[in-house]
Amino acid sequence: THNHPRGATFSTEDLQTAMYWKMNEVRAVAKEGFYSMKFKKHGLSIRTIKNRMNLADNRIERKLKSNNYVNNYYLTYSMLNDQQKRIYYWRLVMEEFLTIGDNDKYFIYEFTAR
């Protein structure tokens, strides 16, 4: 367990470290709540995690900038201040990350608001 005093979910480095050291779970405490990533199994390379996080980041960025992407994600995002946007953005990235490849076979992601 570690803290994220500026808020937001796990970084790529958090996941890479946890996978490298074969941790069962990594947790972060932030102003907005508690984050948990549990590992069902290990075996993804550091490079694979980084590439998939970058892909998730790019997908969310494109979705939020797209003129034809009008949904609750964008509407929520547009109403937030800069710090809230950063936190919300990275939560979306983490959720997108879990949809890539076979990530759902490796990770269980949870967020609990304060």
C-alpha positions as CSV (number, residue, x, y, z in Angstrom):
1,T,0.0,0.0,0.0
2,H,1.3,3.4,-0.9
3,N,-0.2,6.9,-1.2
4,H,-1.0,9.1,-4.1
5,P,-1.3,12.5,-2.5
6,R,-2.1,14.3,-5.8
7,G,-4.8,11.7,-6.5
8,A,-5.3,9.3,-9.4
9,T,-5.0,5.6,-10.0
10,F,-2.0,3.4,-10.6
11,S,0.9,4.4,-12.8
12,T,2.5,2.2,-15.4
13,E,5.4,1.9,-13.0
14,D,3.2,0.8,-10.2
15,L,1.9,-2.1,-12.3
16,Q,5.3,-3.0,-13.7
17,T,6.8,-3.1,-10.2
18,A,4.0,-5.2,-8.9
19,M,4.3,-7.7,-11.8
20,Y,8.1,-7.8,-11.6
21,W,8.0,-8.6,-7.8
22,K,5.0,-11.0,-8.2
23,M,2.9,-9.1,-5.7
24,N,-0.6,-10.4,-5.0
25,E,-2.0,-6.9,-4.8
26,V,-1.0,-3.3,-5.0
27,R,-3.0,-0.6,-3.3
28,A,-3.0,3.2,-3.4
29,V,-4.7,5.7,-1.1
30,A,-5.7,9.0,-2.6
31,K,-7.9,12.0,-1.7
32,E,-10.7,10.7,-3.8
33,G,-10.6,7.1,-2.5
34,F,-8.8,3.8,-2.5
35,Y,-7.4,1.9,-5.5
36,S,-6.7,-1.8,-5.6
37,M,-5.2,-4.0,-8.3
38,K,-5.1,-7.7,-7.5
39,F,-3.1,-10.1,-9.6
40,K,-4.8,-13.3,-10.7
41,K,-1.6,-14.5,-12.2
42,H,1.8,-13.2,-13.3
43,G,3.7,-13.4,-16.5
44,L,3.1,-10.2,-18.5
45,S,6.4,-8.6,-19.4
46,I,7.2,-5.0,-18.4
47,R,7.2,-4.0,-22.0
48,T,3.7,-5.5,-22.6
49,I,2.3,-3.6,-19.6
50,K,3.8,-0.4,-20.8
51,N,2.6,-0.9,-24.4
52,R,-0.9,-1.7,-23.2
53,M,-1.0,1.3,-20.9
54,N,0.1,3.5,-23.7
55,L,-2.6,2.0,-26.0
56,A,-5.3,2.6,-23.3
57,D,-4.1,6.2,-22.8
58,N,-4.2,6.8,-26.6
59,R,-7.7,5.3,-26.9
60,I,-9.1,7.5,-24.1
61,E,-7.5,10.6,-25.4
62,R,-9.0,10.0,-28.8
63,K,-12.4,9.2,-27.4
64,L,-12.5,12.4,-25.3
65,K,-11.3,14.6,-28.3
66,S,-13.6,13.0,-30.9
67,N,-16.5,15.1,-32.0
68,N,-18.7,12.1,-32.4
69,Y,-18.0,10.7,-29.0
70,V,-20.8,12.3,-26.9
71,N,-21.6,10.2,-23.9
72,N,-21.5,10.3,-20.1
73,Y,-17.7,10.0,-20.0
74,Y,-17.2,13.2,-22.0
75,L,-20.0,15.1,-20.3
76,T,-18.6,14.3,-16.9
77,Y,-15.1,15.2,-18.0
78,S,-16.1,18.5,-19.4
79,M,-17.6,19.6,-16.0
80,L,-14.5,18.9,-13.9
81,N,-11.7,21.2,-12.8
82,D,-8.1,20.4,-13.9
83,Q,-7.2,18.2,-11.0
84,Q,-10.5,16.3,-11.2
85,K,-10.0,15.8,-14.9
86,R,-6.6,14.3,-14.4
87,I,-7.9,11.8,-11.8
88,Y,-11.0,10.9,-13.9
89,Y,-8.9,10.6,-17.0
90,W,-6.5,8.1,-15.5
91,R,-9.4,6.0,-14.0
92,L,-10.8,5.8,-17.6
93,V,-7.4,4.7,-18.8
94,M,-7.1,2.0,-16.2
95,E,-10.6,0.7,-17.1
96,E,-9.6,0.7,-20.8
97,F,-6.3,-1.0,-20.0
98,L,-8.3,-4.0,-18.6
99,T,-10.1,-4.4,-21.9
100,I,-6.9,-4.8,-23.9
101,G,-5.6,-8.3,-24.9
102,D,-5.9,-10.7,-22.0
103,N,-5.4,-8.2,-19.2
104,D,-8.6,-9.4,-17.5
105,K,-6.9,-12.7,-17.0
106,Y,-4.2,-11.0,-15.0
107,F,-5.8,-8.2,-13.1
108,I,-8.8,-7.2,-10.9
109,Y,-9.1,-3.5,-10.6
110,E,-11.2,-1.8,-7.9
111,F,-11.9,1.7,-6.8
112,T,-13.7,2.7,-3.6
113,A,-14.7,6.3,-3.2
114,R,-14.2,8.0,0.2
